[in-house]
Amino acid sequence: MDKKIMAMSTAMLLLKLLEGEDLYGYQMIRRLEEKSSQVFSLKEGTLYPILHSLEEQEAVESYEKCADTGRMRKYYHLTERGKGLLKEKQKEWETYEKAVRDVMKGGMSFALGT
């Protein structure tokens, strides 16, 4: 998948994952891969800057919690502001997706002059 398209949607996808439950970074990477049939595969170097940006926007909050393994992990939680941002991003995506679909459907008829 084109990196530009992926970058545009990654924050929205992370917010969507956090809508269901609090997750730590590695869980987000794995869930995104699972839910997208391996289409979306983030590296930590890509994930954490996005999460930090979402924290600065107060869309997510982080906290530390001891995992079952006894290791401390940094979890991310979707805030009320984050829920609003997710709705905005979903609307933007739906508008973009519809526009692309409309152009692609019309492409053949435009080419044939119908």
C-alpha positions in Angstrom: 0.0 0.0 0.0 1.2 3.5 -0.8 2.8 5.1 2.3 1.0 8.4 1.8 -2.4 6.8 1.9 -1.3 4.7 4.9 0.0 7.8 6.7 -3.3 9.6 6.2 -5.3 6.9 7.8 -3.0 5.6 10.5 -4.0 8.0 13.3 -7.6 7.2 12.6 -7.0 3.4 12.7 -5.1 3.7 16.0 -7.9 5.8 17.5 -10.4 3.1 16.3 -8.4 0.4 18.0 -8.3 2.3 21.2 -12.1 2.8 21.0 -12.6 -0.8 22.1 -10.0 -1.1 24.8 -6.7 0.3 26.2 -3.7 -1.1 24.5 0.1 -0.9 24.6 2.2 -0.3 21.5 3.0 -3.9 20.6 -0.6 -4.9 20.9 -1.7 -2.0 18.6 0.8 -3.2 16.0 -0.4 -6.8 16.2 -4.1 -5.9 16.2 -3.7 -3.6 13.2 -2.0 -6.4 11.3 -4.7 -9.0 12.3 -7.7 -6.8 11.5 -6.2 -5.6 8.2 -5.2 -9.1 7.0 -1.5 -8.0 7.2 -2.0 -4.9 5.0 -1.1 -2.5 7.8 2.2 -3.3 9.4 3.6 -0.5 11.5 7.1 -0.3 12.9 7.7 1.1 16.4 9.5 4.1 14.8 6.2 4.9 13.0 3.8 4.1 15.8 5.2 6.0 18.7 5.5 9.4 17.0 1.8 9.1 16.0 0.9 8.2 19.6 2.9 11.1 21.0 1.2 13.5 18.6 -2.2 12.1 19.6 -1.2 12.6 23.3 -0.2 16.3 22.5 -3.7 16.7 21.0 -5.2 15.2 24.2 -6.8 12.5 22.0 -5.1 9.7 24.0 -3.7 9.4 27.5 -1.0 7.0 28.5 -0.4 5.2 31.8 1.9 2.5 33.1 0.5 -0.8 34.2 2.2 -4.1 35.2 1.4 -6.8 32.6 0.8 -10.5 33.4 4.5 -11.1 32.7 5.4 -8.7 35.5 6.8 -6.2 33.1 5.6 -2.6 33.2 3.9 -1.5 30.0 2.8 1.9 28.7 -0.9 1.7 27.8 -2.9 4.2 25.8 -6.5 5.2 26.5 -8.9 7.0 24.2 -10.1 10.3 25.7 -13.4 12.1 25.1 -11.5 14.5 22.8 -10.1 11.4 21.0 -13.6 10.1 20.4 -14.5 13.3 18.8 -11.4 13.3 16.7 -12.1 9.8 15.6 -15.6 10.8 14.4 -14.1 13.7 12.5 -11.4 11.5 10.9 -14.0 8.8 10.0 -16.1 11.5 8.2 -13.1 12.8 6.3 -12.2 9.2 5.3 -15.8 8.5 4.2 -15.8 11.6 2.1 -12.4 10.7 0.5 -13.4 7.1 0.0 -16.7 8.1 -1.7 -14.9 10.6 -4.0 -12.4 8.0 -5.1 -15.2 5.5 -5.7 -17.2 8.0 -7.7 -14.2 8.9 -9.9 -13.3 5.2 -10.4 -16.8 4.3 -11.3 -17.0 7.2 -13.8 -13.6 6.5 -15.2 -14.8 3.9 -17.8 -17.8 5.8 -18.9 -15.8 9.0 -19.3 -13.2 7.1 -21.4 -16.0 5.7 -23.6 -17.7 9.1 -23.9 -21.0 7.8 -22.3 
